[in-house]
Amino acid sequence: MLYQPSTMYHIYNQGNNRQQVFFNLDNYLFFLRKIRSHLLECTDILCYCLMPNHFQRHH
């Protein structure tokens, strides 16, 4: 996928068959650390939502 400059994207992912992807606090924190170390250098995140079986973000 080619991202266009100055465009907003809604990105989400869900566990298979709506299974959980986050099981405890450490899972959420690990995910947030990965976002910080890999995505914030190349994009702005306007908001995000982490739920036990999926995540969403708008950037």
Long-range contacts (C-beta under 8 A, 24 or more apart in sequence): 8-46, 8-58, 8-59, 9-58, 9-59, 10-56, 10-57, 10-58, 11-56, 11-57, 11-58, 11-59, 12-54, 12-55, 12-56, 12-57, 13-54, 13-55, 14-53, 14-54, 15-53, 15-54, 18-53, 18-54, 19-53, 20-52, 20-53, 21-52, 21-53, 21-54, 21-55, 22-50, 22-51, 22-52, 22-53, 23-52, 31-55
